[in-house]
Amino acid sequence: MIQRLCKFLVRSSARFEEMRVGEYDLNIHAASLGLTDTRGVDGLRPVMVSLMGPGIGDEAIFEAEQAYEVDQAALIGFTPTHAVDVIAFCNSPVDHVVTALLTAAVMDVIGGIANVELREDQVPIVADLPGIVATMTEPWPAAYGSAEFLRAWAQQPGFRLLK
């Protein structure tokens, strides 16, 4: 799994640095994700991809993050064993789209379901998108979905991720 992910990230990046096993600091080519209109922003976006869970990355952080999650098995049908965080280092609208598209591309390589925190006004927007698995409003608004969901949501007018 990690080898396939690394190969994809290296192909998609102008700069790739493995900080530790499962943690990658890179400048991703927006075009490698299918994003050609960067609205005048440099097409190389700084991003970190971090895998966590048993045998990969910081297991303590993974366990701490899971302790705050709702019962995901009830929402998505299984309990995640690992997590992948995709973190943009800039905050332009392009960075939000790149983050969503990179997350979808990572999911294409390794599988999984995205857990995306939402603003309350975003819940009805994402509810009918393809690839949505579940939404919740308590204790905070969130959506769970496939790579298809992330790509569809990133195309919505005014798309923006929460920090």
C-alpha positions in Angstrom: 0.0 0.0 0.0 2.7 2.5 1.0 4.8 1.7 -2.0 1.9 2.3 -4.4 1.1 5.6 -2.6 4.7 6.8 -2.8 4.9 6.0 -6.5 1.8 8.0 -7.1 2.9 11.0 -5.0 6.4 11.0 -6.7 4.8 11.0 -10.2 2.4 13.8 -9.2 4.9 16.1 -7.4 7.6 18.5 -8.3 9.1 18.0 -4.8 8.7 14.8 -2.7 10.3 14.4 0.7 9.6 11.4 3.0 9.7 12.9 6.5 9.2 9.4 8.0 7.5 6.2 6.9 4.0 7.3 6.0 4.6 11.1 6.1 5.2 13.0 2.9 6.0 16.7 2.3 5.5 17.6 -1.3 4.6 20.2 -3.9 1.8 18.6 -5.9 1.2 19.4 -9.5 -2.4 20.7 -9.7 -2.6 19.5 -13.3 -1.7 15.9 -12.2 -5.1 15.9 -10.4 -6.9 17.2 -13.5 -7.1 20.8 -12.2 -5.9 23.1 -15.1 -7.6 26.4 -14.0 -5.6 27.5 -11.0 -7.0 31.0 -11.1 -3.7 32.7 -11.5 -2.2 30.8 -8.5 1.0 28.7 -9.0 0.1 25.2 -10.1 2.5 23.7 -7.6 0.8 23.5 -4.2 2.5 22.6 -0.9 0.8 19.7 0.8 1.5 17.1 3.5 0.2 13.6 3.3 0.3 11.7 6.6 -0.7 8.0 7.2 -1.4 6.8 10.7 -2.4 3.6 12.4 -0.9 0.3 13.5 2.5 -0.1 12.0 2.5 3.3 10.2 3.2 6.8 11.4 2.2 8.0 14.9 0.0 5.4 16.3 -0.7 7.5 19.5 -2.1 10.4 17.4 -4.3 8.0 15.5 -5.6 6.5 18.7 -6.2 9.9 20.2 -8.1 11.1 17.1 -10.2 8.0 17.0 -11.2 8.5 20.6 -13.0 11.7 19.6 -14.9 10.2 16.7 -18.4 9.0 16.8 -19.2 5.3 16.2 -18.0 5.1 12.6 -19.0 1.5 12.2 -22.7 2.6 12.6 -22.2 5.3 10.0 -20.0 3.7 7.4 -20.3 0.0 8.1 -16.7 -0.6 9.5 -14.3 0.8 12.0 -11.3 2.4 10.3 -7.9 0.9 11.2 -5.8 3.7 9.7 -6.2 7.3 8.8 -4.7 9.5 6.1 -4.5 13.2 6.6 -4.1 15.5 3.6 -3.0 18.9 4.7 -2.6 22.0 2.5 -0.1 24.6 3.5 -2.0 27.5 1.8 -5.6 28.7 2.0 -6.6 29.8 -1.5 -9.7 28.4 -3.2 -7.3 26.4 -5.4 -5.7 24.8 -2.3 -9.1 23.6 -1.1 -9.8 22.0 -4.5 -6.3 20.5 -4.7 -6.7 19.1 -1.2 -10.0 17.4 -2.1 -8.7 16.1 -5.4 -5.5 14.8 -3.9 -7.5 13.1 -1.1 -9.7 11.5 -3.8 -6.6 10.4 -5.7 -5.0 8.9 -2.6 -8.3 7.0 -2.0 -8.1 5.7 -5.6 -4.7 4.2 -4.7 -5.3 2.9 -1.1 -9.1 2.8 -0.7 -11.1 4.1 2.2 -13.8 6.6 3.0 -13.2 10.3 3.5 -14.4 11.9 6.7 -15.0 15.6 6.0 -16.1 18.2 8.6 -18.7 20.6 7.2 -20.2 24.0 8.0 -23.9 23.6 8.8 -24.9 25.2 5.5 -22.9 22.7 3.6 -24.8 19.6 4.9 -27.7 20.0 2.4 -25.3 20.7 -0.4 -23.4 17.4 0.0 -26.4 15.2 1.0 -27.4 14.3 -2.6 -23.9 14.2 -4.2 -22.8 10.9 -5.7 -20.6 8.7 -3.5 -22.0 10.0 -0.2 -22.1 7.2 2.4 -23.4 9.1 5.4 -23.9 12.6 6.9 -24.2 13.6 10.5 -25.0 16.9 12.3 -24.2 15.9 15.9 -21.8 16.4 17.6 -20.6 18.4 14.5 -21.6 18.4 10.9 -19.7 15.9 8.8 -19.9 13.8 5.6 -18.5 10.4 4.8 -17.9 9.6 1.2 -16.0 8.0 -1.6 -13.4 9.6 -4.0 -16.4 10.2 -6.3 -18.0 12.3 -3.6 -14.9 14.4 -3.1 -14.6 15.1 -6.8 -18.3 16.0 -7.1 -18.2 18.3 -4.0 -15.0 20.1 -5.3 -17.0 21.1 -8.4 -19.8 22.8 -6.4 -19.9 26.6 -6.5 -18.2 28.1 -3.5 -16.6 24.8 -2.5 -14.4 25.2 0.6 -13.0 22.8 3.2 -12.9 23.6 6.9 -9.5 24.0 8.4 
